[in-house]
């Protein structure tokens, strides 16, 4: 499935990119996206980061779909 | 008025938007850039956002506040980009018939914004070292 992945803030800095197209297997869930982004730190990221799909926060067990815009969200610090 | 802006925030403009004559109380919360955090001396802050989602989350939070409190009008304005000490980063204004709900509503809005809206800040210290804030 073709998806778009966006990285923000400290994660954008760590990964060195802000957006990329990612082809993932069907039935991949949100929490498993880290395996395709950064396998060596997947466990850490899954625990400390949040994932949004199409501009809404999702749980780690949410199934991803073709065309999803997936955002990798470090702990927020607005206000 | 629910906005993410890059220009300085005008709190008089925001207050004047909350002109509903049924509001006997208006609470205006202003968040500003302060000069210290966690033992570091701060010179400036750079705010970034996932703007489209930040806007929709702020809209959603405003709707939740309206469900919880008898709010006549509200305004949420967050500034992003480069801010210096004393600059206003966020203004939250709530107009309600009576004061208790105005205080509670404003508190709910700022507290919820701080936990959910995808906005980040990077602090720059006097030595120009940069630090991502993990709130």
Backbone of each chain as ProteinMPNN parsed JSONL, in Angstrom:
{"seq_chain_A": "XXXXXXXXXXXXXXXXXXXXXXXXXXXXXXXXXXXXXXXXXXXXXXXXXXXXXXXXXXXXXXXXXXXXXXXXXXXXXXX", "coords_chain_A": {"N_chain_A": [[0.871, -1.18, 0.0], [0.554, 2.175, -0.832], [1.72, 4.893, 1.018], [1.956, 8.128, 2.633], [4.421, 9.491, 4.646], [4.983, 11.659, 7.341], [7.38, 13.491, 9.164], [8.087, 15.129, 12.241], [9.531, 17.874, 14.104], [11.731, 16.971, 16.706], [12.009, 14.404, 15.792], [12.063, 14.668, 13.026], [14.478, 15.872, 12.817], [16.136, 13.847, 13.812], [15.73, 11.769, 11.991], [16.296, 12.957, 9.59], [14.685, 13.713, 7.487], [11.63, 15.173, 6.163], [9.343, 14.337, 4.871], [8.138, 11.449, 3.208], [7.381, 9.002, 0.68], [5.977, 5.856, 1.366], [5.919, 2.411, 0.946], [3.982, -0.046, 2.191], [3.116, -3.265, 3.659], [-0.214, -4.577, 3.166], [-2.674, -4.406, 5.77], [-0.909, -3.592, 7.704], [-0.413, -2.206, 10.939], [-0.734, 0.883, 12.807], [1.129, 1.109, 14.936], [3.196, -0.463, 14.078], [4.519, 0.904, 12.156], [6.95, 1.972, 12.742], [8.852, 0.022, 12.362], [9.395, 0.176, 9.7], [10.337, 2.692, 9.415], [12.485, 3.188, 11.193], [14.132, 0.691, 12.068], [16.036, 0.008, 14.053], [15.45, 1.557, 16.266], [12.824, 1.076, 16.781], [11.257, 0.034, 18.895], [11.619, 1.866, 20.978], [10.635, 4.239, 19.788], [7.962, 3.517, 19.304], [7.022, 3.431, 21.863], [7.318, 6.044, 22.847], [6.464, 7.938, 20.982], [3.703, 9.382, 19.162], [1.205, 8.434, 16.738], [-0.411, 9.811, 13.961], [-3.095, 9.552, 11.707], [-4.201, 10.698, 8.678], [-4.601, 13.179, 9.865], [-5.642, 12.714, 12.379], [-5.258, 11.494, 15.662], [-4.29, 8.112, 16.24], [-4.692, 4.788, 17.6], [-2.171, 2.337, 18.416], [-2.956, -0.066, 17.308], [-4.449, 0.465, 15.108], [-5.489, -0.151, 11.829], [-3.712, 0.515, 8.868], [-4.276, 2.213, 5.698], [-4.414, 2.21, 2.078], [-3.071, 5.109, 0.632], [-3.068, 6.625, 2.954], [-2.171, 9.434, 5.008], [0.383, 9.551, 7.088], [1.417, 10.659, 10.169], [4.215, 11.218, 12.158], [4.511, 11.768, 15.472], [6.213, 13.488, 17.824], [6.406, 13.988, 21.452], [4.203, 16.597, 22.258], [4.473, 20.197, 22.532], [3.049, 22.589, 22.707], [1.318, 25.748, 23.336]], "CA_chain_A": [[0.0, 0.0, 0.0], [1.353, 3.412, -0.861], [1.333, 5.87, 2.03], [2.855, 9.257, 2.814], [4.799, 9.61, 6.056], [5.511, 12.97, 7.703], [8.108, 13.514, 10.433], [8.095, 16.49, 12.801], [10.302, 18.324, 15.268], [12.962, 16.247, 17.034], [12.055, 13.203, 14.956], [12.5, 15.132, 11.715], [15.92, 16.114, 12.958], [16.814, 12.556, 14.011], [15.635, 10.948, 10.791], [16.909, 13.684, 8.487], [13.742, 14.013, 6.409], [10.333, 15.63, 6.669], [8.232, 13.607, 4.251], [8.52, 10.491, 2.196], [6.399, 7.98, 0.309], [6.366, 4.56, 1.933], [5.096, 1.288, 0.492], [3.933, -0.983, 3.311], [2.189, -4.367, 3.403], [-1.591, -4.349, 3.618], [-2.964, -4.835, 7.14], [0.035, -3.037, 8.68], [-1.059, -1.319, 11.912], [0.01, 2.131, 13.045], [2.256, 0.902, 15.838], [4.267, -1.182, 13.397], [5.13, 1.769, 11.146], [8.328, 2.259, 13.142], [9.728, -1.017, 11.79], [9.75, 0.589, 8.336], [10.962, 4.013, 9.518], [13.775, 3.102, 11.878], [14.059, -0.605, 12.749], [16.911, -0.105, 15.227], [14.858, 2.258, 17.408], [11.368, 0.937, 16.653], [10.616, -0.188, 20.199], [11.666, 3.147, 21.687], [9.716, 5.184, 19.159], [6.596, 3.057, 19.495], [6.634, 3.73, 23.235], [7.345, 7.466, 23.202], [5.886, 8.798, 19.962], [2.328, 9.078, 18.761], [0.982, 8.364, 15.298], [-1.686, 10.345, 13.478], [-3.418, 9.151, 10.344], [-5.143, 11.655, 8.083], [-4.738, 14.311, 10.792], [-6.278, 12.342, 13.63], [-4.489, 10.531, 16.434], [-4.813, 6.744, 16.21], [-4.038, 3.844, 18.509], [-1.166, 1.523, 17.74], [-3.538, -1.211, 16.613], [-5.278, 0.923, 13.985], [-4.987, -0.646, 10.56], [-3.431, 1.554, 7.88], [-4.911, 1.963, 4.412], [-3.817, 2.81, 0.894], [-3.266, 6.541, 0.526], [-3.059, 7.315, 4.252], [-1.129, 10.381, 5.395], [0.77, 9.094, 8.431], [2.289, 11.643, 10.792], [4.963, 10.727, 13.327], [4.297, 12.894, 16.376], [6.919, 13.487, 19.115], [5.628, 14.645, 22.514], [3.914, 17.963, 21.832], [4.895, 21.237, 23.476], [2.391, 23.833, 22.341], [0.892, 26.598, 24.419]], "C_chain_A": [[0.91, 1.232, 0.0], [0.807, 4.376, 0.183], [2.337, 7.022, 2.008], [3.145, 9.368, 4.293], [5.438, 10.972, 6.289], [6.209, 12.873, 9.055], [8.221, 14.946, 10.918], [9.116, 16.649, 13.909], [11.552, 17.472, 15.481], [13.116, 14.992, 16.174], [12.51, 13.557, 13.536], [14.01, 15.335, 11.733], [16.667, 14.785, 13.029], [16.83, 11.73, 12.725], [16.269, 11.62, 9.581], [15.995, 13.92, 7.3], [12.432, 14.477, 6.997], [9.145, 14.905, 6.04], [8.79, 12.588, 3.281], [7.346, 9.562, 1.884], [6.888, 6.646, 0.85], [5.38, 3.498, 1.459], [5.121, 0.244, 1.597], [2.947, -2.11, 3.004], [0.771, -4.011, 3.849], [-1.752, -4.968, 4.999], [-1.87, -4.424, 8.139], [-0.739, -2.141, 9.631], [-0.129, -0.166, 12.263], [1.257, 1.92, 13.891], [3.445, 0.229, 15.175], [4.983, -0.324, 12.356], [6.609, 1.998, 11.447], [9.311, 1.239, 12.587], [10.228, -0.6, 10.42], [10.48, 1.931, 8.329], [12.375, 3.897, 10.077], [13.816, 1.819, 12.687], [14.888, -0.664, 14.032], [16.321, 0.57, 16.459], [13.346, 2.095, 17.472], [10.672, 0.815, 18.006], [10.536, 1.117, 20.984], [10.638, 4.113, 21.105], [8.274, 4.773, 19.398], [6.094, 3.437, 20.892], [6.465, 5.237, 23.465], [6.698, 8.402, 22.194], [4.423, 8.438, 19.742], [2.258, 9.052, 17.239], [-0.367, 8.988, 14.998], [-1.872, 9.873, 12.049], [-4.495, 10.086, 9.808], [-5.593, 12.698, 9.101], [-5.539, 13.995, 12.047], [-5.379, 11.335, 14.353], [-5.146, 9.153, 16.317], [-4.097, 5.912, 17.261], [-3.088, 2.969, 17.71], [-1.748, 0.354, 16.951], [-4.456, -0.81, 15.448], [-4.676, 0.475, 12.663], [-4.837, 0.497, 9.558], [-4.029, 1.169, 6.532], [-4.156, 2.655, 3.283], [-4.113, 4.31, 0.877], [-3.24, 7.313, 1.83], [-1.9, 8.311, 4.335], [-0.813, 10.073, 6.857], [1.734, 10.116, 9.006], [2.913, 11.049, 12.045], [5.11, 11.893, 14.292], [5.114, 12.735, 17.655], [6.047, 14.149, 20.18], [5.451, 16.129, 22.203], [4.274, 18.965, 22.931], [4.299, 22.585, 23.092], [1.961, 24.609, 23.567], [2.054, 27.435, 24.905]], "O_chain_A": [[1.894, 1.304, 0.736], [-0.393, 4.646, 0.237], [3.423, 6.907, 1.439], [2.226, 9.344, 5.112], [6.319, 11.393, 5.54], [5.693, 12.249, 9.983], [8.423, 15.868, 10.127], [9.509, 15.683, 14.563], [12.338, 17.272, 14.556], [14.233, 14.575, 15.87], [13.267, 12.804, 12.923], [14.712, 15.006, 10.777], [17.704, 14.613, 12.387], [17.823, 11.074, 12.411], [16.724, 10.947, 8.657], [16.462, 14.287, 6.221], [12.136, 14.224, 8.165], [8.061, 14.869, 6.622], [9.794, 12.834, 2.612], [6.448, 9.365, 2.702], [8.08, 6.347, 0.795], [4.165, 3.668, 1.56], [6.183, -0.298, 1.906], [2.044, -1.938, 2.185], [0.58, -3.241, 4.79], [-1.063, -5.925, 5.352], [-1.896, -4.855, 9.291], [-1.621, -1.396, 9.204], [1.082, -0.225, 12.049], [2.314, 2.48, 13.602], [4.574, 0.337, 15.654], [5.949, -0.775, 11.74], [7.417, 2.191, 10.539], [10.479, 1.559, 12.366], [11.332, -0.962, 10.013], [11.159, 2.27, 7.359], [13.33, 4.432, 9.514], [13.556, 1.851, 13.89], [14.487, -1.317, 14.996], [16.655, 0.196, 17.583], [12.66, 2.875, 18.133], [9.624, 1.42, 18.232], [9.505, 1.43, 21.581], [9.866, 4.729, 21.84], [7.437, 5.633, 19.673], [4.913, 3.725, 21.086], [5.568, 5.655, 24.197], [6.41, 9.553, 22.524], [3.97, 7.347, 20.087], [3.132, 9.576, 16.549], [-1.35, 8.728, 15.692], [-0.916, 9.805, 11.276], [-5.559, 10.242, 10.407], [-6.769, 13.05, 9.194], [-6.055, 14.899, 12.704], [-4.811, 10.437, 13.73], [-6.371, 9.029, 16.297], [-3.03, 6.287, 17.749], [-3.187, 2.873, 16.487], [-1.108, -0.159, 16.032], [-5.152, -1.651, 14.879], [-3.493, 0.695, 12.406], [-5.726, 1.337, 9.42], [-4.261, -0.006, 6.245], [-3.364, 3.568, 3.514], [-5.251, 4.731, 1.079], [-3.376, 8.536, 1.821], [-0.81, 8.073, 3.813], [-1.633, 10.305, 7.746], [2.761, 10.41, 8.395], [2.229, 10.458, 12.88], [5.756, 12.891, 13.973], [4.749, 11.921, 18.504], [5.057, 14.801, 19.85], [6.42, 16.833, 21.919], [4.365, 18.611, 24.106], [4.981, 23.608, 23.151], [2.205, 24.19, 24.698], [1.897, 28.23, 25.831]]}, "seq_chain_B": "XXXXXXXXXXXXXXXXXXXXXXXXXXXXXXXXXXXXXXXXXXXXXXXXXXXXXXXXXXXXXXXXXXXXXXXXXXXXXXXXXXXXXXXXXXXXXXXXXXXXXXXXXXXXXXXXXXXXXXXXXXXXXXXXXXXXXXX", "coords_chain_B": {"N_chain_B": [[-12.901, 32.503, 16.561], [-10.308, 30.798, 15.741], [-7.122, 30.122, 15.379], [-3.914, 29.611, 13.802], [-1.06, 31.42, 13.755], [1.536, 33.489, 12.293], [2.257, 36.031, 12.747], [2.656, 38.667, 15.266], [0.578, 38.352, 18.157], [-2.454, 40.011, 18.756], [-3.886, 41.028, 21.538], [-5.869, 42.819, 22.189], [-7.462, 42.903, 19.935], [-8.414, 40.303, 19.986], [-9.863, 40.273, 22.427], [-11.82, 42.176, 21.785], [-13.25, 40.782, 19.924], [-14.853, 39.167, 21.43], [-17.599, 40.051, 21.998], [-20.156, 39.494, 22.694], [-23.188, 40.402, 24.099], [-24.394, 38.892, 26.093], [-22.39, 37.837, 27.606], [-21.211, 38.053, 30.718], [-18.821, 37.675, 31.792], [-15.419, 37.581, 30.903], [-12.629, 35.684, 30.362], [-9.264, 35.961, 29.764], [-6.502, 34.258, 28.808], [-3.042, 34.509, 28.566], [-0.206, 33.189, 27.134], [3.248, 33.486, 27.412], [6.619, 33.868, 26.148], [9.064, 32.917, 28.333], [12.082, 33.696, 30.223], [13.526, 31.557, 31.177], [14.003, 28.035, 31.658], [13.873, 24.918, 33.161], [16.354, 25.312, 34.451], [17.857, 26.443, 32.45], [18.953, 29.341, 30.709], [16.999, 31.184, 28.617], [17.023, 32.415, 25.314], [15.59, 32.662, 22.912], [12.741, 31.213, 21.202], [11.746, 28.682, 18.935], [8.883, 27.878, 17.356], [7.221, 25.14, 15.878], [4.813, 23.493, 13.74], [2.438, 20.919, 12.907], [0.551, 21.953, 10.857], [-2.022, 21.7, 9.626], [-3.24, 19.636, 11.07], [-2.999, 20.643, 13.633], [-4.699, 22.821, 13.527], [-7.163, 21.485, 13.131], [-7.296, 19.987, 15.477], [-7.426, 22.021, 17.393], [-9.878, 23.125, 16.689], [-11.522, 20.967, 17.337], [-11.061, 20.736, 20.099], [-12.113, 23.15, 20.948], [-14.8, 22.706, 20.374], [-15.316, 20.642, 22.176], [-15.01, 22.066, 24.541], [-17.16, 23.796, 24.368], [-19.216, 21.996, 24.676], [-18.885, 21.276, 27.309], [-19.019, 23.573, 28.885], [-20.922, 26.616, 29.481], [-20.379, 28.372, 27.099], [-20.308, 31.43, 25.485], [-18.771, 32.748, 23.566], [-15.544, 32.1, 22.114], [-11.965, 32.302, 21.763], [-9.074, 31.107, 20.239], [-5.765, 31.425, 19.749], [-2.73, 30.624, 18.389], [0.673, 31.231, 18.083], [3.287, 30.609, 15.74], [6.695, 29.998, 14.673], [9.573, 32.162, 14.937], [10.09, 33.32, 18.156], [10.731, 35.763, 20.678], [11.895, 36.597, 24.04], [9.175, 37.424, 26.087], [7.379, 37.623, 23.999], [4.069, 36.826, 22.874], [2.882, 33.606, 22.857], [0.544, 32.176, 22.86], [-2.962, 32.842, 22.97], [-5.87, 32.538, 24.819], [-9.235, 32.969, 24.994], [-12.307, 33.306, 26.681], [-15.776, 33.755, 26.757], [-18.474, 33.937, 28.935], [-21.705, 33.692, 30.583], [-21.399, 33.907, 33.423], [-18.709, 34.132, 35.902], [-17.445, 31.749, 36.913], [-17.563, 29.634, 35.048], [-16.151, 30.82, 33.006], [-13.5, 30.983, 33.958], [-13.055, 28.217, 34.402], [-13.5, 27.174, 31.844], [-11.517, 28.429, 30.306], [-9.26, 27.389, 31.532], [-9.59, 24.653, 30.982], [-9.325, 24.731, 28.189], [-6.638, 25.696, 27.685], [-5.129, 23.79, 29.064], [-5.816, 21.456, 27.695], [-5.095, 22.005, 25.076], [-2.351, 22.051, 25.416], [-1.743, 19.376, 25.749], [-2.511, 18.067, 23.436], [-2.363, 19.367, 20.909], [-0.578, 19.354, 17.873], [2.056, 20.92, 18.067], [5.338, 22.116, 18.429], [8.222, 23.103, 20.368], [11.39, 24.609, 20.193], [14.003, 25.435, 22.192], [16.359, 28.073, 22.401], [19.357, 28.749, 23.891], [21.338, 31.166, 25.781], [23.85, 30.535, 24.893], [23.321, 29.774, 22.398], [22.764, 27.099, 22.063], [20.576, 24.462, 21.142], [17.437, 23.112, 22.163], [15.021, 20.681, 22.163], [11.82, 20.919, 23.492], [10.256, 18.769, 25.712], [7.314, 18.39, 26.641]], "CA_chain_B": [[-11.548, 32.836, 16.092], [-9.389, 29.714, 16.103], [-6.118, 30.359, 14.353], [-2.477, 29.481, 14.001], [-0.556, 32.591, 13.046], [2.977, 33.738, 12.395], [2.428, 37.428, 13.151], [2.393, 38.904, 16.693], [-0.825, 38.222, 18.573], [-3.027, 41.26, 19.268], [-4.892, 40.6, 22.505], [-7.007, 43.742, 22.146], [-8.315, 42.435, 18.844], [-9.079, 39.085, 20.455], [-10.861, 40.668, 23.427], [-12.915, 42.889, 21.123], [-14.066, 39.802, 19.209], [-15.771, 38.528, 22.382], [-18.454, 41.208, 22.312], [-21.532, 39.038, 22.928], [-23.709, 41.121, 25.272], [-24.812, 37.968, 27.161], [-21.207, 37.436, 28.383], [-20.883, 38.921, 31.83], [-17.443, 37.394, 32.202], [-14.456, 37.178, 29.879], [-11.301, 35.347, 30.877], [-8.244, 35.954, 28.712], [-5.22, 33.703, 29.22], [-1.957, 34.805, 27.628], [1.049, 32.486, 27.373], [4.353, 34.272, 26.865], [7.931, 33.249, 26.216], [9.807, 33.371, 29.51], [13.524, 33.715, 29.993], [14.212, 30.43, 31.789], [13.273, 26.779, 31.7], [14.7, 23.779, 33.598], [17.711, 25.737, 34.77], [18.518, 27.053, 31.299], [18.607, 30.716, 30.391], [16.465, 31.113, 27.258], [17.116, 33.65, 24.532], [14.489, 32.675, 21.956], [12.091, 29.922, 20.976], [11.216, 28.466, 17.593], [7.719, 26.993, 17.361], [6.806, 24.547, 14.607], [3.509, 22.829, 13.862], [1.772, 20.162, 11.838], [-0.444, 23.02, 10.898], [-3.389, 21.28, 9.279], [-3.804, 18.859, 12.177], [-3.099, 21.532, 14.785], [-5.944, 23.585, 13.345], [-8.343, 20.644, 13.352], [-7.346, 19.64, 16.9], [-7.917, 23.19, 18.121], [-11.327, 23.196, 16.424], [-12.143, 19.883, 18.093], [-10.977, 21.084, 21.525], [-13.087, 24.229, 21.153], [-16.128, 22.085, 20.384], [-15.435, 19.935, 23.457], [-15.213, 23.081, 25.579], [-18.547, 24.277, 24.229], [-20.099, 20.95, 25.21], [-18.71, 21.163, 28.763], [-19.229, 24.853, 29.576], [-21.867, 27.499, 28.783], [-19.528, 29.373, 26.466], [-20.949, 32.236, 24.451], [-17.773, 32.931, 22.509], [-14.173, 31.808, 22.517], [-10.92, 32.552, 20.775], [-7.819, 30.385, 20.474], [-4.796, 31.86, 18.74], [-1.371, 30.165, 18.703], [1.669, 31.771, 17.144], [4.445, 29.749, 15.479], [7.831, 30.71, 14.094], [10.586, 32.606, 15.898], [9.603, 34.214, 19.194], [11.73, 36.171, 21.656], [11.383, 36.727, 25.406], [8.053, 38.348, 26.216], [6.403, 37.46, 22.913], [2.906, 36.008, 23.198], [2.823, 32.385, 22.051], [-0.839, 31.722, 22.756], [-4.022, 33.556, 23.677], [-7.117, 31.781, 24.951], [-10.243, 33.857, 25.571], [-13.617, 32.656, 26.827], [-16.848, 34.608, 27.266], [-19.602, 33.165, 29.479], [-22.563, 34.586, 31.38], [-20.872, 34.109, 34.783], [-17.253, 33.993, 35.91], [-16.897, 30.421, 37.24], [-17.399, 28.884, 33.809], [-15.113, 31.464, 32.197], [-12.217, 30.493, 34.471], [-12.947, 26.779, 34.162], [-13.415, 26.943, 30.407], [-10.193, 28.842, 29.84], [-8.311, 26.402, 32.065], [-9.752, 23.444, 30.19], [-8.806, 24.949, 26.833], [-5.175, 25.759, 27.636], [-4.581, 22.506, 29.496], [-6.041, 20.448, 26.665], [-4.237, 22.375, 23.941], [-0.966, 21.695, 25.714], [-1.51, 17.931, 25.687], [-2.955, 17.413, 22.205], [-2.172, 20.038, 19.613], [0.761, 19.046, 17.369], [2.949, 22.075, 17.989], [6.559, 21.822, 19.181], [9.088, 24.262, 20.535], [12.817, 24.399, 20.348], [14.567, 26.553, 22.943], [17.738, 28.461, 22.129], [19.876, 29.38, 25.106], [22.294, 32.25, 25.561], [24.995, 30.028, 24.149], [22.802, 29.33, 21.101], [22.522, 25.67, 21.927], [19.146, 24.259, 20.904], [16.888, 22.013, 22.965], [13.598, 20.41, 21.92], [11.107, 20.809, 24.752], [9.417, 17.588, 25.822], [6.396, 18.859, 27.691]], "C_chain_B": [[-10.622, 31.741, 16.603], [-8.332, 29.69, 15.015], [-4.73, 29.945, 14.798], [-1.852, 30.553, 13.135], [0.952, 32.67, 13.141], [3.261, 35.179, 12.794], [2.172, 37.584, 14.643], [0.894, 38.9, 16.998], [-1.284, 39.533, 19.21], [-4.144, 40.898, 20.243], [-6.074, 41.575, 22.567], [-7.999, 43.32, 21.069], [-9.109, 41.219, 19.289], [-10.172, 39.43, 21.451], [-12.076, 41.312, 22.752], [-13.799, 41.973, 20.284], [-15.13, 39.207, 20.128], [-16.748, 39.575, 22.913], [-19.902, 40.806, 22.588], [-22.08, 39.685, 24.202], [-24.201, 40.197, 26.38], [-23.633, 37.523, 28.022], [-20.946, 38.459, 29.467], [-19.448, 38.742, 32.278], [-16.623, 37.019, 30.977], [-13.15, 36.884, 30.582], [-10.371, 35.245, 29.678], [-6.961, 35.396, 29.305], [-4.207, 34.019, 28.134], [-0.734, 34.012, 28.037], [2.162, 33.258, 26.688], [5.649, 33.485, 26.945], [8.662, 33.806, 27.437], [11.285, 33.121, 29.311], [14.272, 32.541, 30.628], [13.336, 29.182, 31.688], [14.23, 25.681, 32.124], [16.149, 24.175, 33.845], [18.476, 26.348, 33.615], [18.029, 28.483, 31.115], [18.23, 30.773, 28.916], [16.588, 32.467, 26.569], [15.936, 33.772, 23.578], [13.931, 31.275, 21.791], [11.602, 29.853, 19.536], [10.092, 27.447, 17.688], [7.473, 26.459, 15.961], [5.505, 23.776, 14.822], [3.236, 21.927, 12.675], [0.47, 20.94, 11.662], [-1.866, 22.544, 10.632], [-4.028, 20.511, 10.435], [-3.937, 19.724, 13.432], [-4.387, 22.342, 14.707], [-7.163, 22.713, 13.648], [-8.44, 20.213, 14.814], [-7.862, 20.815, 17.72], [-9.42, 23.369, 17.906], [-12.065, 22.168, 17.273], [-12.171, 20.209, 19.586], [-11.975, 22.197, 21.845], [-14.501, 23.657, 21.231], [-16.354, 21.337, 21.699], [-15.684, 20.931, 24.591], [-16.646, 23.605, 25.543], [-19.547, 23.27, 24.784], [-20.06, 20.934, 26.737], [-19.143, 22.421, 29.515], [-20.185, 25.732, 28.772], [-21.154, 28.674, 28.119], [-20.316, 30.116, 25.392], [-20.014, 32.403, 23.259], [-16.412, 32.499, 23.03], [-13.216, 32.158, 21.388], [-9.687, 31.76, 21.199], [-6.87, 30.815, 19.369], [-3.415, 31.419, 19.193], [-0.429, 30.702, 17.631], [2.785, 30.748, 16.958], [5.527, 30.586, 14.8], [8.798, 31.12, 15.188], [10.008, 33.624, 16.872], [10.735, 34.549, 20.147], [11.06, 36.334, 23.026], [10.275, 37.781, 25.453], [7.028, 38.251, 25.111], [5.265, 36.556, 23.376], [2.884, 34.798, 22.273], [1.382, 31.924, 21.864], [-1.775, 32.643, 23.523], [-5.274, 32.692, 23.637], [-8.116, 32.708, 25.619], [-11.597, 33.164, 25.573], [-14.607, 33.666, 27.382], [-18.018, 33.749, 27.7], [-20.489, 34.117, 30.271], [-21.969, 34.924, 32.746], [-19.426, 33.639, 34.879], [-16.732, 32.584, 36.136], [-16.623, 29.638, 35.957], [-16.322, 29.497, 32.913], [-13.735, 31.004, 32.65], [-12.028, 29.021, 34.138], [-12.768, 26.472, 32.679], [-12.048, 27.3, 29.849], [-9.132, 27.847, 30.295], [-8.379, 25.109, 31.253], [-9.106, 23.602, 28.811], [-7.278, 24.947, 26.822], [-4.563, 24.43, 28.049], [-4.707, 21.456, 28.401], [-5.201, 20.739, 25.42], [-2.819, 21.884, 24.18], [-0.706, 20.188, 25.629], [-1.767, 17.343, 24.303], [-2.534, 18.06, 20.902], [-0.739, 19.816, 19.115], [1.55, 20.301, 17.009], [4.137, 21.75, 18.882], [7.378, 23.084, 19.352], [10.514, 23.84, 20.794], [13.371, 25.646, 21.017], [15.998, 26.809, 22.516], [18.244, 29.231, 23.332], [20.83, 30.518, 24.743], [23.486, 31.799, 24.736], [24.589, 29.523, 22.778], [22.8, 27.826, 20.945], [21.01, 25.467, 21.882], [18.665, 23.028, 21.653], [15.405, 21.856, 22.64], [12.924, 20.209, 23.263], [10.179, 19.619, 24.679], [8.46, 17.856, 26.957], [5.692, 17.718, 28.403]], "O_chain_B": [[-10.205, 31.759, 17.761], [-8.597, 29.295, 13.88], [-4.41, 29.927, 15.987], [-2.08, 30.597, 11.926], [1.571, 32.001, 13.969], [4.393, 35.511, 13.144], [1.532, 36.72, 15.242], [0.073, 39.374, 16.214], [-0.612, 40.092, 20.076], [-5.232, 40.504, 19.821], [-7.172, 41.182, 22.963], [-9.213, 43.374, 21.264], [-10.304, 41.104, 19.018], [-11.292, 38.933, 21.337], [-13.218, 41.024, 23.108], [-14.938, 42.314, 19.966], [-16.189, 38.789, 19.662], [-16.733, 39.935, 24.091], [-20.775, 41.665, 22.705], [-21.493, 39.529, 25.272], [-24.41, 40.655, 27.503], [-23.838, 36.896, 29.062], [-20.519, 39.58, 29.195], [-18.919, 39.546, 33.044], [-17.065, 36.246, 30.126], [-12.622, 37.724, 31.31], [-10.651, 34.539, 28.709], [-6.388, 35.998, 30.213], [-4.465, 33.829, 26.945], [-0.265, 34.141, 29.167], [2.039, 33.641, 25.524], [5.759, 32.54, 27.726], [8.853, 35.016, 27.558], [11.7, 32.438, 28.375], [15.503, 32.518, 30.628], [12.109, 29.261, 31.639], [15.289, 25.519, 31.519], [17.066, 23.44, 33.479], [19.633, 26.734, 33.779], [16.859, 28.794, 31.334], [19.047, 30.446, 28.055], [16.299, 33.514, 27.15], [15.348, 34.845, 23.443], [14.552, 30.287, 22.183], [11.109, 30.838, 18.987], [10.317, 26.294, 18.055], [7.507, 27.204, 14.981], [5.145, 23.451, 15.953], [3.744, 22.151, 11.576], [-0.562, 20.612, 12.249], [-2.802, 22.938, 11.329], [-5.204, 20.704, 10.746], [-4.88, 19.556, 14.205], [-5.079, 22.522, 15.709], [-8.086, 23.147, 14.338], [-9.544, 20.085, 15.343], [-8.653, 20.625, 18.644], [-10.147, 23.724, 18.835], [-13.107, 22.465, 17.857], [-13.178, 19.985, 20.258], [-12.608, 22.179, 22.901], [-15.302, 24.083, 22.063], [-17.444, 21.387, 22.27], [-16.479, 20.666, 25.494], [-17.26, 23.826, 26.587], [-20.599, 23.648, 25.299], [-21.057, 20.624, 27.388], [-19.587, 22.335, 30.66], [-20.262, 25.622, 27.549], [-21.309, 29.824, 28.532], [-20.914, 29.504, 24.507], [-20.408, 32.226, 22.106], [-16.157, 32.527, 24.234], [-13.605, 32.291, 20.227], [-9.31, 31.75, 22.371], [-7.141, 30.594, 18.189], [-2.972, 31.801, 20.276], [-0.71, 30.628, 16.435], [3.185, 30.089, 17.918], [5.297, 31.731, 14.41], [8.841, 30.497, 16.249], [9.498, 34.667, 16.461], [11.605, 33.715, 20.399], [9.84, 36.228, 23.158], [10.424, 38.883, 24.925], [5.911, 38.746, 25.263], [5.471, 35.638, 24.169], [2.869, 34.945, 21.051], [1.039, 31.349, 20.831], [-1.429, 33.157, 24.586], [-5.681, 32.19, 22.589], [-7.857, 33.189, 26.722], [-11.983, 32.52, 24.598], [-14.317, 34.353, 28.361], [-18.505, 32.923, 26.928], [-20.071, 35.228, 30.596], [-22.021, 36.073, 33.184], [-18.964, 32.852, 34.052], [-15.677, 32.237, 35.606], [-15.555, 29.045, 35.809], [-15.66, 28.788, 32.155], [-12.889, 30.671, 31.82], [-10.971, 28.619, 33.651], [-11.973, 25.608, 32.31], [-11.49, 26.573, 29.027], [-8.22, 27.506, 29.542], [-7.349, 24.543, 30.884], [-8.421, 22.697, 28.335], [-6.681, 24.245, 26.005], [-3.583, 23.987, 27.45], [-3.796, 20.652, 28.204], [-4.664, 19.825, 24.794], [-2.165, 21.368, 23.273], [0.439, 19.772, 25.454], [-1.302, 16.242, 24.008], [-2.365, 17.374, 19.894], [0.214, 20.062, 19.855], [1.69, 20.679, 15.846], [3.973, 21.178, 19.96], [7.247, 24.028, 18.572], [10.8, 22.873, 21.5], [13.241, 26.757, 20.504], [16.764, 25.871, 22.293], [17.652, 30.227, 23.747], [21.091, 30.791, 23.571], [24.062, 32.577, 23.976], [25.393, 28.918, 22.069], [22.83, 27.319, 19.824], [20.258, 26.212, 22.51], [19.381, 22.034, 21.768], [14.625, 22.79, 22.821], [13.393, 19.422, 24.084], [9.415, 19.464, 23.726], [8.77, 17.575, 28.115], [4.891, 17.956, 29.307]]}, "name": "protein", "num_of_chains": 2, "seq": "XXXXXXXXXXXXXXXXXXXXXXXXXXXXXXXXXXXXXXXXXXXXXXXXXXXXXXXXXXXXXXXXXXXXXXXXXXXXXXXXXXXXXXXXXXXXXXXXXXXXXXXXXXXXXXXXXXXXXXXXXXXXXXXXXXXXXXXXXXXXXXXXXXXXXXXXXXXXXXXXXXXXXXXXXXXXXXXXXXXXXXXXXXXXXXXXXXXXXXXXXXXXXXXXXXXXXX"}
